[in-house]
Amino acid sequence: MNTDAPLVPAPLPENLVAPARAGRALVMGVVNVTPDSFSDGGRWVTTELAVAHGRQLIAQGADLLDVGGESTRPGARRVDPAEEQNRVLPVIRELAAAGIAVSVDTIHAATAAAAIEAGAVIVNDVSGGLADPAMAGVLAAAGVVYICQHWRGDPRTMDGLTDYGGDVLAGVEAELRARLDHLADAGLADEQVVIDPGLGFAKTHEQSWRLLAATARLREDLRRPVLIGASRKRFLALALPDDVAADPLARDAATAATTALAAAAGAWAVRVHEVPASRDAVRTASLWKETR
């Protein structure tokens, strides 16, 4: 499979288009404006702290930021869209006003619409539109880039929904195709849509590793750019010594390794909490690809 020809979603700011066209994966820094995210909940829960953290991630080499106000960790409680918007909109406005490319991490159509108005250029929806039927209409009208993640259930039920009939890759591809068909029927252009296999969402650890290894195949089979979100997730524990595996912060080195693998396989972007190591990993992967 050809992992060199770039697949680049549109429309996007040129500072995001150029690296991807050159074959380098983008680094998406995570800004959680939440009290309960699995690895950093509460650290940047105020607007001032979140904006400062976002600026720091950009200074460290992030290409864009993903701002979220609702945790999707297993067992997390749902957040009312009004509360979510109170958390994320001031952060998005300030970061966008500074010229930073911002994605909003939300499953709510109302929050997506408000975030776009505040300056977000990407909507990252972990439910792939399943959580809110109004999402596709908002995206079709706005024309922004949409990250459609594979999703089963919700944070309270997803860990019990890991049966893919023995072939997780075939199952995920089939369910993503159904979402892509739905988005096309709703009026979204193909070039608007990025896919995300949803590592850790209704996946066993072994299934998440299988999907990560299939980054190139997903990209080729579904003909869409691919976002990989492996950062600090539980499946990385399989790569770590038992005495540190339970600590999300101890998974940053393993995250950087997955970044290099995903970038070498042609991922459009990686979503990470800790930027410097992944910044170096995508550049290393780019140089490796150039010299093959």
N, C-alpha and C positions, 0 to 999 in steps of 0.2 A: 504494500500500500504506500501511496505517496504522502508523506507527512511534511513535505517541503513547501508545496504551493499554499500560500496563506489563505485562510478563510477569515474574513474580517467583517463583522457586523456593521451596519450603517443605519442611520447617520451617527457619527461619532466625531468628537473634536480631533483635529489633526495630530495632537500630541499623543493620542491613543492609536490612531490609524497607522502612523508612520512606523512605530516599532513592530506592530503586528505584521505589516506588509514586508518588513525586513526579516521576518521569521522569528522574532523574539517574542516569547510569551510576556504578557503584561502581569504586573504584580498589583493585586487589589488588596489594599490594607483594610482591616476590619476595625470599625469604630462602633462598639456596642454601647448604646446609651440606655443601659438596662441594669436593674439591680440583681438579676438572677441568671446571667449567661454562664455557661458551664465552666469557662476558664478565667474570665475576667469581670464577672458581674459586679457592678457597683464602683469600679475603679474610675470610670469616666461618666458618671451618671448625671452630672450637671452640664449645661451648655458650655460653660467656660472650660471645664476639664475635657469634654469631648472634642471641642474645637482645637484646643492645645494639643491633644493627642493626635488628631488628624493631621495637623500641621507637622508634628514630629514625624509621623509615618511618611509624609511626602518628602520631608528633608532627608529621611533615611533611604529614599529611593522608590517609594510606592508610585505607581503611575496613576492610580485612581483610588477612591475610598468608597467603602460600602458601609452606609450608616443605617443601623437597625435599632428599633425600639421595642422589640418583642423577642424573647428568647425562644429558640426552637429545640432546646436540649430535651432529651427524653423526660417526660413527666412535667414539663413546664406548663404553667397556667396560661390561658389565653389572655390577651390584653385588648381592651376596648380600643377601637380605632382613634377615638378622641384622645385617650391617654397616650397612645402611640405617637400621634401627631404632636402633642405637646412636648414629647421627648425629642423627636427627630427634626421637626421643621426649623427651629431656630439654628440648629447645628448645620443643616443643609444650606440654609440661606447664607450663613456666614462663610462657610467653606466655598460655596459656589461663587460668592461675591469676590473671593480672593483668587478666582481663576482656576480652582481645583475641580477636576472632573469627579462628580459624585454619583454614586448609585444608591438607591434606597432599597433596603432589605425589608420587604413587606409582603404579606399575603392579602392585604386589604386594598380594594380598588380605590376607596376614598382617600386613603393615605398615599397611594401611588399618584393620584391626580394632584393632590396638594403638594407632594414632593416635587413633581414635575414643574408645577407653577413656581416653587421655591428655587428651582435651578437644577434639579437632578436630571441627568442625561441617560440614565439606565434604571430600569426597574428589575430587581432581583427577587423573584417570587419562588420560595422553596416549595410551594404547593403546585407549581405549574398551572395555576389558574383554577385548580379544583376547590380551593377554599372559598373563593368569591367569584360567582359567575359573572359579575360585572367587570372583572379585570380585563378581559379581552377587548371589550368595547372602549375602555379608557385608553388602552395601548394603541388600538387601531386609530383612534381619533388623534392621539398625541404624536404618533409616529416615532417614539423613542425606542431604543434598544431594550429588548426584553430577555432576561435570563430565565428560561423555563426548566425548572428542576424536576427530576423524577420524584414522585411522592406517593406514598400509600399511608392512609390513616392520618393521624396527627401526633403531636409529641406524646400524648397519653396512650396511644394504641399502636404506634408504628413498630415497636419491638416485637409484637406478636404477629406481624404481617410479612414474614420473611420467606414464605413458601413460593418459589418461582417454578415449581415443577421440575426441578433439577437443573435448570439452565438460567441463571440469573441474568446473563447478558441478553439472551433472546427475550426474556420477559421484560427487562427494562427497555430494550429497543422497541418492542411492540407497544408498550404503554406510552413511551415518548412519541412514537409515530402517531398514536391516537391524539395526543395533545397537539402535535404540530398540525394535524388535519383540522382540529377544532380552531386553532389560531388562524389558519389560512381561511377557513370559512367565515371567521369573524372579521376578516379584512386586513390582517397583519401581513406585511410583505415578508418573504422568506429571509431577506437580508437583515431584517430587524431582530431575528431570533437566534439566541445562543442556547445551547443545551448544557445541562449539568446532570450527571448520572446520580446525584444524591447520595454520595458516600455516607454511610452511617444512618441513613434514613430508611427504615424498614429493610435493613441489610444486616446480616451477620458480619462478623469481622472478616471471615474468609470471603464472603460475597463482595465486600468493599474492596478487598485486595484484587479480586478478579476483575472488577469494573475499572479500577485504576490501571491495571495492566492492559485493559482494552481501550485506552484513551484513543489511540489511532483508529481502531476499528469503529468506534462510535462516531468519530469525526467523518470517516469515509462513508459509513453505511447511511448515516442520517443527513450528510451534507450540510452540516451546520458547525460553526465554531463551538468549541467545547471549553467550559469553565470547570476547573477541578478545585473542589473545596475539601481538602484533607486535613487542614490545619488543626492540630491538637486533638483530633477525634479519637474515640476509644479504640478503633481498629488498629491504630498505630502501636498500641500496647504490645501487640504480637512481636514487634521488632525490638522491644526494650527488655532490660533485665527486670525480673519480677519486683525488685525492691523499689523501683521508681515508676513502673508502668502505670500506676493509678494516678499519678500526678500529671494533669494536662500540660503544665509548664515544662515538664521533663520531656515532652514530645516534640519540642521545637527542632532538634537536630533531625529527627525522623521526618518531620514536616518538610525541612529543606531538601532531604533526599527525594521525597515524593515530588517536590517542585521540579527538581532536575529531571526526573523520569517523565513527568507529564509534559514539561517543556520540550524535551527531546522527542516526544511522541506527537508533537504538533498542537498542544493545547493553546487556545487563544489567551487564556489568563489563568492564574492561580489566586485563590482567595486565602490570605494568611493573616495571622495575628502579629507575628514577629517578622519584620520586613528585611533587615540587612542580609541574613543568610539566604533567604529566597531571592532577593535581588541578585546576589552573586551566583546563585544556582541557575537562574534563567539565562544569565549572561554566559556562564560556563557552557550550558547546553547549546546556546546559539553558536558559540565558537566551535564546539564539537561538531555540530551539524554542518557548519561551513567547510570544515576540513575533511569531511568523509570522502 
